């Protein structure tokens, strides 16, 4: 297990464009479409080889986390394979992937490596950073250790139901790999921090250890966009179903549900499924909205063309 985690934490450059199979000149919509296609293909709930799919799904998610965010994409494009020579992430306490602690009047760099957070070590070092914790001190005055901070990728299902995760942590050049069981509470929101008291940087002169904070980031979902506590699903409806009405299947975080599409439904129409969004407090949940986009055949055959022409003629074309 330790060898596997060490492998996950190797800070090798990751080509996110290659992961999504898009060109560096790809538009935001092309990147989004590529992510959704691959995410559905490798989602652990539908894949036969769940272990392999889970790893691939994480890689695809991480790539979209970067390329789907204009600021992260700009930073990634600017430094590319020379990422180790770039400046630290915004707000980081020191070099990318590390922080600082003080002993006396000197400053010592202290690096942290993580496993099990859902992000690669490359991502952590380029975009995560370690924040805070540096203390002024002189002589042998006790000083509290540095607070360490890293991102943890949480699925929407984990946010809805809660879970426990195994997180590994290694300090600096230490060969000791520490493993913690982290509880992800039901209803946790993106941006919240999970605190592991006393698991940060070591203190100096008898000072106590700092804390470790895991900052929650929601894993991108192939089906849903997040809008506060609400979820939005892009419901593609064939033109004939929009005209005649139909019963369709809509995915939710708790399984699939049936939704009735009335005749004459227009593109852009949103159907509200109450209480099927993300947790809102201890007992309530947000809503799920199915947003209609009407599709038409891209390459109709000769028979289909005759039918469409008949419809057009009936409307006075």
N, C-alpha and C positions, 0 to 999 in steps of 0.2 A: 504493500500500500504506500509506504514512504517513497519508494522509487517512482511510483506512478505520480505522486504529488510533486516530487522534485522535477519530474519531467514536465508537468503542467506549468511549473513556475519558471522554466528556463526562459530568459528574456530575449527571445529571438524575434527579429523583425517579422511582422505579419503583413502580407499584402492583402488588404481588405478588398481592393478592386477585384483581385483574382478570386477571392472567396465568394463574392457575389456574381462573378462572371460578367462584369461590366467594364467598359472602357473608362479611363481616367476623365474623359470628357463627358461622361454620362450625366444626364439631367437628374434632378431630384426625383421626378416621376419614374424615370427608368430605374433608378436605384431602389425606389420603393417597390416597384413591380417585381424586380429581381428578388428582393428580400421575401416578399410574400410567396412567390413561387417556390423558392427553396425552403422557406420555413414550413410551408404546408407539406412539402415532400419529405422533410426530415423530422417532422413533429413526432416526439416519442409516443404519443397516444395512437398514432396510426401506422408507424413503421414496424416491420417484422423484427428487425434487429434493433431492439430498443436502446441498448448500450451504445452502439455505434451511432445511432440516430441522435441520441442525446448530446454526444460530443459535437457532431456536425451542427446540430441546432444551436448550440452555444457559440460555435464559431460564426455562424451566419448572423446570430443576434449581435455579437460583438462588432462585426463588420458594419452592420446597419446602425448600431449605436454611434459609431464614428462618422460614417459617410452620410447618415441621415440627419446629422446635426451640422449646420453650416459652420459653426465655430470650430468644432472638433475636426471637421473635414479640412478646413483651412489650415489648421495647425499640422495635421497629418500630411497634407500635400506640401507644406512648406519645408518640413524636415525629412519626410520619407525615411529612407534607409539610414539617414544620418541622425536619427531621432535622439541618440545618446548624447549628441553634441549640442542639442537645442537647450533653451532655457527651461527652468522648472515649470510645472503646471501652475496656472494662476492660483495664488494662495498657499502654495506649498512652502514648507519650512526650509527647504534647501534644494539640493540637486534632485532631479526627477527620480521619484521612487524612494527618497530618503528624507531625513529630517535632521535636526540638530539637538544636541544636549550640551550643557556647559558643566565644566568642572574647573573650579577656580576661575582664572581669567582666560582660559582656553576654550575653544569650541571644537567638539569632536563630531564628525558625521556618523550617524547611525542609520543603517539601512534596514528595511523590513521587507520580508517576502511573505506572500500569502498563497494559500491553495484552498480550493473549495468555495471561493466566493462567486464563481461563475464567470470571472474575467481572467484573461491570461495575464502573466506577469508583465508582458510587453504593454498591455493596456494600462495596468496599474502604474507602471513607471512613467508612462507618457502622459496619462490623463488623471491619475488618482492623486498621488503625492501624499506626503505625511504633513500634517499641519499642527501648529501650536506646540506647546510643551517646553520651549526654550526658556531657561530661567537665568537671571543674572546671579552670579555668586562668586565669592572669593575665598581663598584658603580652603579650610575643611568645613565650611558652613554647609549643613545638610541641604541638599537640593532635590526636589521632586523630579522624577524622571519625565521624559517627554510623553505627551499624549500622541498616540498613533491613530491614523485614520485611513480607511480603505473603503472602496465600494463593494457592496454585495448585491448580486443580481437575484431578484425575487420574482417568481412567476406570479401572474395574476391569481392563479389557483391558490398559491401559498398565502397571498394577501387576503384572500377570501376565507380560507379555512385555517390558516396557521400551520406551522410545521417546525421541525428541528433539522439542523444542518451540522455537518462536521466541517470545521474550519481549521486549517493548519497555519502555523505562524512560526517564522524563524527570524531571529534577530541578528543583524550584521553578518559577520563571518562565522557565526556559531553553526556547528553541525547538528545541534539539537533541534529537532522538529517538534514543536508543541502542538497538540491537537485539542480543540475545544468543541463541545456540543453547544450550539447556539440555538436559542429558541426564537423563532420568528412569530410574534404574536398575531393572532387573528385581527384583521382590520388595519394592519400597519400601512402607512402611506409613503409614497415616494418622497425622499428627502429626509425622512425621520432617521434617527441614529440609534443603533443598538449598542449599549455600553457594556464592555467587559472590564469590570473594575480591577485595577492593578495588573493588567496584562499589556501595558504599553512599555515604553523605554525604562531601563533600570535607572535608579536614582544614584546620587553621588554623596559621599560623606555621611552615609547613614540615612539619606532621604528615601522616601517611599517611591514605589514604581508609579509610572503614569498609567493612564487608562487606554484601552483600545476601543475605538468607535468604528462601527460598521455602518456606513451610510447607504441606505436603501435606494436602489434603482430598480424600477420595474423592467422585467424582461419584455421585449417587444413581442407582441402576439400576431400571428399571421392573419387573424380574422378581425381583430378589434383595434380601433383607435381609442385613446383615453381622453376624455373631456371632463376633468375634475373627478367626480365620483361616478360619472356616467360612462358608458361604453357605446361606441358607434360601429355598426356593422354595415359594410357596403353590400347591399342586397342587389345582385344583378338579376333583372327580370326580363325574359324575352318579350319582344314587342307584342306578340299575340296574347300572352298572359296579362300584360298590362291593359290591353284592350278588352279582353273577355273576362278577366278575373281568374284567380287560381288559388290553390292552397300550396304554400311553399314551406320548406324546412329552414329554420334559422338556428345556428349554433349559439349556445350560451355557455357560461362557465360551469353550469351544472348539467349539461347535456343538450340535446336538440329539442326544439319545440316547433309546433305547427303555427303558421301565420296565414290568415286569409287576406288575399290581395283582391280588393273590390274591382269591378270593371271600371275602365277609364282612369286607372291610376297613372299619375304623371311622374316623369323623372324628377327627382329631388324630394319627393314625398317622404316623410319620416314617420315610421310606425313606432309607437312607444310601447315597450314591454316593461311595465313597472316592477321595481324591486329586483331586477336581474343585472344590476351594475355592480360597482365596487362597494365595499362596506362604508357606511356613513354612520359613525358612532358604534355603540355596542350592539344595537338591535336592528338598525335600519340599513338599507342599501340604496344605492343610486339606481338609475334606470338604464335599460339597453334600448338604443334606437336603431332600427333597421332603415337605412337610407337607400331609397330606390334609385338605381341607375338602369335605364332601359337599354337592352342590347338588340342589335339587328344582325342578320346573317352577313358575314364578310364577303362570302363568295356564293351567292345563291345560284342553284342550277337552273336549267331552262324551265322546268316545271314551276319552281318557286317564283321565277321572274314573271311568268304568266299570271300567277295568283296575285303578286304584288301590283302588277299592271292593272289587273281587274279592280283591285281595291282603289288604286289611284284614279281609274276611270269613274268609279262610283262616286268619287268625291269631286268630279268635275275637272280632272286634269286633261 
